Amino acid sequence: MLLNIYKGVVTVLFNDFLKEPDEGEIISLIADLVKIPSHPGIQKQETGVAERIHRFFRGEGIDSEVIPVVDGRCNVIARLPGTGGGSSLLLTGHTDTVPPYDMEDACTMKIERGTLIGRGVVDMKGALACMMLSMAAIKRSGIKLRGDVLFAGVIGEEGKSEGTCALLKNGLKAEAAIVGEPFGWDIGIGQKGLEWFECKILGKAVHGGKQKEGINAISKAGKLISAIDEELVPRIESRVHPVIGESSMNYGMISGGFQPSTVAGECVLQFDRRWIPGEKYELIIREYEELLEKLRRDDPQFKAELKVMDSSLMEKGFIHEAMELPLDHPLVILAEKAVFEITGHRAEKKAFPAWTDAGLLSTYGGIPTVILGPGDPESAHTAKEFLKRSFLVPFTGLYSLIAEKFCR
């Protein structure tokens, strides 16, 4: 494989079997995916994107299927079958996006100074397009791999990951997977687990002029926060993974009372908890429950209820689990070599800063998974979500190269 760099544009030339990816074709496909809104509030949300992906694969002569999951929302899967005896590789990403928020004309992709701008370009319709065209390149070349190359465009990753959960329940199998979340040219080999909790602190609302007759839920919430900070946070942060870092928690929202002259009868505290591989979910919940019980013993007026937030609660049997892949795993080594071969860049192998479906594939599917996708994760969900076009040709070639080497 050769690498030509001309005027800052990386061009990938495959020796015998693959043609150079066409940047215009990649950009056009991304624009098509972006113009189909797939955020919450859209009827059948991701199904329009799934159908567009399905048409693409059918047009390339690649087996594809749109699969209903929930409320008319559909996954899309495709399969480039091998001749047998080889390892299978799954290329996957989510078809949903966050809402436009304050992004103007979010579903019309623009190109400014070598940068694609639009909702979903980096998170993660750009990666989906690169994956799709990488499979098309293999199909067009006529080469035969021994293992299958699979594609899955899944619903709901920005929420409860219904799409990947459904695939796993239906028996999805692969020897390895790549989740195309944006991470530049680095390789995500681990991530923290994630859960969102809500604690409702109950008081007794009375007129502010008779405050001694009431129980101020905001004051009680203050006691809870102090106890967490003093007793629990140091314990949480003492748990450190050599690659992924320390466990953590974050207070994200607090709301209580309704006016200054009334003692607050209720206060709601929402927080997220992120954990490293090796921590047990049951222990995480128990630590909070034990702290609440201690506060109840010390203060008979302290009343609080803890639950997992509805917006975070996955279906029974699944949680937002942590994951890790050893630095010397064959998939990690292959990805590292492929990145260098394509770009000359020495990829850093490190933890991905957010949660991804890699946690489900690894934990519940037993599928070794890396996170490897085009773009800067910091631009995701912003009013200027962007993807530099310089990623497009190399990443399409990268996915093809990894598939060719892994599935040969």
N, C-alpha and C positions, 0 to 999 in steps of 0.2 A: 504494500500500500504506500502511496506517495502523498506527500503534503506539499502543495504549492501555496505560497503566500505572496499575493500581488496587490500592491497598493492597500494593504491592510485587510484585504478580503481573503478569507480562508476558503480554498477550494479543495475538495476531497476528490482524489482520483483513485478509483479501485482498479487494480491491475487487470483482471480478466473478466470478472463476473458481474460487476455492478456499474451502472452509469452514474455519472456525477448527479447528485440531487439537484433539481431545478429550483432555484430560489423563488422564482415567480409562481411556480405551482404551489410551493409551501405557503407563501404569503396569501395567495388566493384562497386556499383551503382554510387558513386561519380566519380570514375575513368572513368566509361563509359560516363558520362555526360561531364567531362572535356576534354576527347579525341575528342569530337565533337566541332570544333571551331564555335563560335557564335558571333564573333566580327564584326564591320563594315568592309566591303571589301569582306566578304564571301558571295557567291551567296546564296540568300534566307536566309541568316544570321542565324536566330534562328530555322529554320524549322527542321533541323536535330535533334536538341535537343528535339523539340516538338514531333517528331515522335518516338524518343526513350522513352520518357515519356509515350506516348500513348501506345506503345507496352507493357510497364511495367504494366500499369493499366489493359489493356485487358487481360494480362496473369494472373492477380489477380482476374479476374471476376468483375472488377469495370468499370462502364460505362465511356467512355472517347471519346473525339472528338478533332480532329485537325481542327482549324478554320482559314482560310486565313484572313489576315488583310490588308497588303499592299505589293506590289512588291514581291509576293511569300513568304513573311514572315508570319509565322503562330503562333497563340496562341494555347495552349492546355488546355482543361478543363476536369475535372473528377468529378464524383458525386457518393457519397455513400448515397443512399436515406434512409431517416428515415421512420418510420411507420406512422408518422403524429402527429401533435400536439406539436412538439418540436421546439426549436430554431435552426436555421441553422448557421454554422460556415464556413467561407472561409479561407483556407490556401493558401497564394499566394506569389509568388516571380517572379523575372524576369529571363528570359533565356538568355539574351544577356550579353556579357562581354565587357570590354574595350579591345583594341588590346594587343598583347604580349609586345609591346614596346621592352625593352631590356631584357625581361625574356627569358632565354634559354629553348628550348624544352618545351614551355609553355603548350602544350596540352597533355603532358605525365606526369601524376601525379606521384609524388615521395613521399616516406615516409621516413623521417629522424628524428630519435630521438623522435618518438611519434607525429610527425607533418606531415600533408599532405601539399604538395607544388605543386602548379600549377595554371594556370590562371583560375579564377572562383571558386576555392575551397571555398573561404570565401564570395565572392560576385558574385553569391550566390548559386552555384550549390550544395554546402554542405547542405544548408538549404532545397533546393528543394528535395534532396534525403531523408532527415529526415522526411519531410512532406509526401512524397510519401509512405515511409515505415510505417509511423504512421497510415495512412489510410489502408494500407495493413494489419497491425496488427489487426485493428478493424474488417476488413472483415474476416480474417482468424479465429478470435476468435468465430465468429458466433453470437456475441451479437447484439441486435437490439436497435438502438437509435431512439428516436422519431423524432429528427431533422436531416436534411441533413448535411453531411460533404462534402464541396466542395473544389476542388483544381483548381488553375489557374496558369499556367506558361505563363507569358506574355512577349511580345517583347518590346524592345525599351526604357526601363527605363533609360538607360544611355544617352538617347537622348531626344526624344519628348514624350515618354510614349504612343506611339500609341496603344500598347496592352491593357493597362488598360482603355484608352479612348474608345476603341472599345467595350470592355465588358460593360462599363457603357452605351454607346449609345444603346447597344442591350438589355438593361434592367436587367443587373446583380443585383440580390437581395440577401441579407444575413442579419441576425440580428447582426453579428459581424465578424470581420476579423483580421487575424494575418498576417502582412508582415514580412517575415523572414530575413530581413537585419541583418547583424552581430552586436550584441550589448552585447556580453558576456552573463552574467546572469541577466542583467538589463532590465527594461521594458521601452520602448519608448512610452511616452504618449503625445508627441507633437513634432512639428518641425516648423522651419521657412519656410515661403514662399520664392520663389526664382525667379528672372528674370535676364537675361543677356542683357545688353544694349550696344549699340554702338553709339558713337557720332562722327560724321565726321566734323572736323573744316576746313573750306575752306579759303585759302589765295590767294596770287598771286605770282606765281613763276617768279623770274627774276635772272639774273646773280648776284653773290654775290658782285661784284664790284659796283652794282647799287641798293643796298639793300633798299635805301629809296624810290625807285620806286615800290617796291614790298610790299606784306603783308605776314608776316611770320606766317604761320599756327601753328607752334610749339609754338611761343610766345603767340599766342591767346589761345592755349590749356593750357598753363601755367596759364593764367588768369582764365580760366574755373576751373581748379583744385583748385586754391586758393579760388575762390568764393564758390565752393562746400565745401571745408574744413572749411571755416570760417562761412558760412551761413547755409549750409544744414546739414552737418554731425552732429553738436551739436543737431540739432532738431531731426534727425533720432535716435541718440543714447539716447535721453531723453525718448524714448518710450520703456518701460521695462515690460516684462511679469514675473510674480513671479516664473515660472518654466522654461520657454524657454529662458529668458534673454532679452537682448536689441536688437533692430533692428540694422542693420549694412549695410555698403557697402564696396566694395573693388575694387581698381583699379587693373585690371589683366593684361592689355597689352596697350602699346602705341607705335605707329609707325608713323613716319612722314618724309617727304623729301626723297632725294635719294643720295645726296652727299654734302660735306661741303661747296662747293663754289656756291651753288644755294640756294636762299631763298625758304624755304619749302612752296609749294603751297597747301599742304594738310597734315592733321594730324588726325589719327584715335585713339580714346580712347575707350577701352572696359572695362566695369566694371560690377560687379554683385551687386545686391541689395537684401538683405534678410530682411523679415518683419515678425512681430509677429501677432498672431491672433488678429483681430479687426481692423487692418490697411486695408484701401481700395486700391485696385490696381489702380483705377482711380486717387486717390489722390497722389499715389507714382509717377505716370507719370506726373501729373500736377505740382508737386514740381520741377521736373527737367525742364519742359517746361517754368515755370514762371521764373526760374533762368536764363535760356538762353535768354528769352525775356528781362530781366533786363540788361543783358550784351549787347544785341543788342542796347538797348536804350542809354546806356552809351557810347558805342563805335560803330559808324556806320560801321566800317570796320570788326566788329565781325560777322562772318557768321558760323552757325553750324546747323547740322541736327541730330536729335535723332531718333533712331529706336530700336526695339527689335531685337536682333541678330537672324538670320535665324536658327542657330543651336539650339536655345532655344524656338523658336516660336511653340507652340502647335496648333493643329487644332482649328478652330473657336469654341468658347464656353468653352475652357479649358485653365487654367493657372496653373503654379506650385504653388498651393495655400498652405498657412499655415494650420496647424491643431492642435487641442488639445483635450484631453479627460480628464474629471474630475478625480481627484485622487480617488474618491469614486465610480466611475462607476463600475458596476458589473463585466465587463470584466477585468478591471484592478485588482480588488480584487481577482477574480478567478485566473488570471495569477500569481499574487504575491503568493497566497497560493500554487499553483501548483509547482512553482519554489522551494519554501521552502520544500514541500513534497518530491520532487525529489532529491534535493541537500543539504538541510539544510542551504542554503544561503538565506539571507534576500535581496531580489532584491531591487535595488534602482529604484524609479520611476522618470524618468527625461526626458529631451528633447533629441531627437536624433540629432547629430551634422550636419547631411546632409539632403538633401531633398529626400523623397521616395514617392512611389505611394500611401502611406497612405493619403497624401494630397488630392488626387483625390477621393479615396474611401470615405473618410470622407465628403468632401465638395460637391461632385457631386452625390455620391451614397447614402449619408445619412447613411453610414455604420460605426458604432463605430469601431475604428481600433487601435490596439497596434502594436508596432514594437518589435519583439522578435525573435532573431535568433542567431545561434552559431557562435562564433569567435570574433576576434578583428577587429573592423572597420578600425583601422589604417593600417592594412596590405593590405587592398583592393587597387587595381590598382598599386601595387608596383612590383618590380622585384623579390621579394621573397614572393609573396602572399601565405599565409599559413593558415591552420586551424588545431588546436590541436585535435587529435583524441579523447581526453578525453571528448570532447563535444558531440560526435556522439550518443552514446547510451542514455545518459540522455536527449538530445533534442528530439530524436525520441520518447522516453517515455513521455516527457513533452507535445508534440503536441497531442499524443494519450490521455493523461490524461485530458487536457483542453477540447478536443473534447468530450470525454465521459461525463464530468461533464456539459458542456454547452449544449449539444444536447440531453441529456438523457430525 
